[in-house]
Structure formats: structure tokens, C-alpha cells
Amino acid sequence: MPMPNPPAEPGGDLPPPREPARHLDRRGGSAPPFAGAETALSPFATATGAIATRPAPVPVPRRTTDLPPVHTAFICVALPGLAISTEQGQLTGRGLDGFYRAGRRMLSRCQVKVAGREPLPVQARMIGADRARFVGTVRASADSGPDPDVIVERTRCADGTERIVLHSAASRTLRLSLEVALGTDLAELASVASGRAGPELPATVNDSGLRWTCATGDSAVTADPPPADALASAGLLRWELELPPGGSRTVELRLRPDATGSHRAVGRGATSPLAQVRAVGDDPRIQALLHTSVEDLRALLLRDPAHPSDFHLAAGVPWRCGTSPADALAAARMTLPLGTRLAAGTLRTLARTQTGGQGARSGLIPGPHRNAGPHLPPGCTATEATLLFPVLLAEARRWGLAERETEELLPAAERCLAWLRTTVGGGTYLPDPQPGGPFRCETQAHAHRAAVLGADLLDETGRPGGAGLREWAQELRAAFHEDFWAEDRGGGRPAAARAPDGRLVPQLGAGVVHLLDTGLLGSGALAPGLLDKTRTEQLARSLGGPAMDSGWGLRSLGANEAAYNPFGHRGGAVRVHETAVAVAGLIATGYEKEASALVRGLLAAAETFGHRLPEMYAGEQRTQGGAPVPHPAACRPAATAAAAVILLVTALAGIRPDAPARTVTLRPAGSAPLGEIGLTGLRIAGGPFSVRISRLGLAMVEEAADGLQLGV
């Protein structure tokens, strides 16, 4: 059961026009959606608007309540379960503290006292995507001197369990009390985040624990062993314990599932659609980052309740625990090297949401609007999702999606491509949002890739329409070359967008990296792009320059641009997804120096984040001995950030499969920026695939499915 998202904050996803937002980004706000040309064109209306040399930022609504910061939070996740706490370990009921299930806070307070004292926190660390360990100490004896004689270890799990272990370091037997104060408001995450959660509910004693009930649900905590005392009025469980020298006692608390449905985590056990990839080689950080990323992806898995065999990824925790179509498709595409089951489940789930009928929106996959930074009005993630759908299907087929599943999903892909042709109409460019929106560079890159890969998919499966898509793609390439290049003293750059009246939005942002992501065709060939060789080189130089490369990854807006903000999630912060897309595109086009610098920066950043990369962090310049600055509102884990790690390592290995032709082509980075790398556990054509890249940039296949041949 997906969790609902909290009220959105300015800067994120906004509701799509004429239909309610299914899930809002926590940075969303309530700016009016683009219902027509007048609203869409408003940022371009004056000389001080988006196309000016030093534009004024697009105004966004202000929130009356700030969201709680999460950059220091310990977040255990195994959706639909979630546990959020500070490094202190105590759940105090303040901020976002609590255990959540399906978006409801089942327990907000869990405060431990030993011998009447709160343990002194000494260590907190994540020991998996779904669990954290907190260690504290207590001086239970007055004559123990400065040394603590009781160690309190708490292991907290997203499934709603907490194990409390008391270890004695005393030289004599200790008799002491353990008290656990519990409480909850049974509030929705949205209410908690916006500061509108109600007071704690009164408790009742229930079996070996406590129970809370309200009109919208109930929650119960049981304890093993049962407490000696349970005080409902104080929400208190109490034990009298005896600890011999060196001895231990354990108490386990467990949230009892309610009767509203199954809350079993999806990503646990053999049902996970993601293979466990491993990396060995000269740089041990790769394996640590891969392991954490795959764990996070599994923790973010959701099922379609009506079709439990279909999996897809939630966008991120804690703000976007529901389905976000564009993020789900982008993440599924990057995880294709781990198997095609996630791609198939994501495609089937979203195909069921596709708009039907015969109108202008027929074939569209609904999605909210998303803030596009200070120089552009909000864009529509429905456009991005609709264009990603046929791309994911085409590339999943290359990685080994069964022909039966491909045939099942083809009608939905055809409807996406028909929507593209209908929306473009007699024009050349795809507006975003429709109608009357600007022509975004990023949107044209998505549209061109969808047309080229879609045409290839239709041709190979014997469906009509491929020729028309190719013809339009050729027209788009020719026009884009003339219309989307902003000349400057440095040689020029792709414009971020083009207004309907032809004026350019010349700012350099990370959205242009999608021009390098052309997609995979047969025989390991990459699809043609919208830039020629000369302009690809110029873009590569720009991405590798100090204005875009922060030293920790790629900024979402160049540091030299007006309205640059290192914390702007599309105005200067480093976004992991776009950095990985840039790396893959730069390697594919031969600009390994620029790609290598971004790879090393991302790996260095990952170390400081405990190898769990957030979706974004501040774009401040890297300095000697420095560390990347966290963004207080970033999701962590986030699906696209975790999946980007898979894209990163497979791009370094240059793996380009063509399962229908039973071939795989390898084009590794010749400079081998991380030295020797061996990858095992990948999946191609339904079988295991292992490859080793030497320090000289040479590739050797060590394991492959029967009949899979190495391409030229």
C-alpha cells in the first residue's frame, strides 16, 4: 500500500492540469498548473523574465510551515514500513520521529530509561537499509567512577521491531529497572511533516503491551518478555532486571500489524526482482556503494495491490513513498543490468494508469508538474513518463525481456508514441507543458530518443509507424541544430529552452546531459543524438568545466549563472541521477577525462554519506579536506540516486546487450579511471553475466548465458 506524500514545498512536483496530483514531491508548492498559453508564457513576458541576461526567479508560493529537516535523520526503510529517528536513538514524538506503516505513524514515542536514567548516546549507525543500531551507556552504580557499567544497545527495524539489549560491565550483580515510555498520534505522514499532527492518543493495556485506537486506525505494541508493570495512563512498560557480571538481558518490542491489509516488505527474500550484483577490484568503494544501492532499491520496492506480481519503485524516503511515474521508469531503466522483472512490472503498472479515449491526452501517463528551477516554469512529469515508457520497453527487450511480455506491453507503448506525434502535430518541437509551454531542451532529447527507439521497436516487432517516427526525428535533428544553440564567447552551449516566440533561455543546466543519453539500438549501437560531433565536444567541455563540475558531481545549474543557488534542487545542487547520466554519455561519446572527474567526485561524496547517496546535495565547490554539504530536504534513499550507481558501473564497463540477436558488445572506458573492476551477478538474456575490466581498459567476459556471443 503506497504511502501518501506530505504537502508539497515550493520547488517540487505540482499537480497536473485538470486532474488531481496522485503524489506530490515534498518541494511541490501550489503554483498554478499550465492550463493555457497565457500562464505558460508568463515567465517570458518581460525583459526581466527568464530570457533576460540576468533573469528574475519565477515566484513560487510560500509555505507557512517548514518541513522538518531530514539530512541528519536515521531512516530505516522496507516499504511499506519506515522508521525515522535522530542519532540520539530515542523516539521523542518530535519532528518526524516514529515507526510508520503505509504512511501512518504507528508509534511516535519510544523513550528508554535504565535505572531511572536516559542512556548517554555514544554511537549510531545504519547496519542495513532497513535497520539502525544505537549504543548508549549508563552508570548504574554510584561507586563505578567515570566508567559506565551498563551498555544499552538498541536495534531498530523498519518492520516495526526494536530490540533493547542491556549488557553489564560491572563486577557485581546489578538489579535495575528498564522503563520504556510509548505513545502515538496515529497521524498521517503528511500531517506530521506539516506540523498538523494531533496530540497523543490515550493508551490501553493490551496483552503484553499497549494499544491505541482512533477513528481512522489502531496500533498495538507487544513486548517479549512481558513487562512487570504496564501503566496505560503514562504509556509506560516497566521491567525489573537482574544482570550478573558480564551478563545481558534482552527485551523486544514489536508493532502488531493491524487488520487493514498486508504490510509485508516487498524487497525481502527470493521475491525481489533485482539481482545482487558484486564488484571487486582496485577501488573497494565500488562494492560498498553497489551493495548499499541495491539494498536501498530493494527497500523502496512496492507492489501494485491489484496485481501483486508487479513491482515498481517508490521515488524516495521520506517524502515520496508513493508512485512517481517518471522516477519509477527512469530508475527501472538504470537497473536493467540487474534483470528485466522490475522494468516489466513498472511498465505494466503504469500502463494501467494510461489515459484512454480519443482526446488530446489519450496515451498520456499521468504525472504531476515539477519545478524546473529559477529560469523556467514548472514542467510536466507526465510528458517525461510518457516518453520514457517506449524507451524502457525497447531497452528492456535488448537486455532480455521475453517476447511474450514485450508483445503484451506494445499497445501501451504505441499509444505513448501516438500521443507524441499527435501533440507535436504539424510542428517540430514538443511543448512542455501542453498547451503553450516552452520547448525545453531536455524534453526534445526525451522525445527524440522515444521516436528513434520507438521506431526501432515497432519495426522489429512488425508493427506499423516506425517510418513516420524516424522522419519526424530527422526533422527534429535538423531544426534543433539551428534553433537550440546559444552562442557565447566560450563557443556556445545548448539552450535550456526556447520560448514559443523563438527567444532562447540560454542558461547552462544539468538538463542538457539528456542530449548525451541517446538510448540503445541493436548490435550494441547507440541511437543518433540531437548534437553533431563538434557541439557534443563543446557540451562535454562545458560539463567538465568548474562552473558545472563541483568536484562532488554535476551541478544542476552552472555556478556562473544568474540565480545560481548551491541548494537549489534544480538551481545549483548536485543531483546524482543527472551526474550518472552525464558520466554514461561522456564515456559513450569518448570524453573520458570529463567523465572520470565526475566519477571520482561522486565516489568521494558517497563515502561521506556512508555510501547511501541522497538524491541531491549542495553544489558548493570541493576543497581540500572538505566534504559535500547535505541538502536538508533531500530524499535518502532515493530510487534514481540508488539506480544511478548501477548505471555508473555498467557505463564504465561499456555493456551493450542485444538479447534478441544473442549478442553483447563491450565498450569499456579505455582510461579505466577506477583501475581494474570485476562485476558479477548481472543479468543479460535471462542468464547471469560477469565481466572484468583490466587496468588497461580491456574487457573480458567471465560468465554469460548459453548462446550469448560477444559482438564486434
Disulfide bonds with the S-S distance in Angstrom:
none
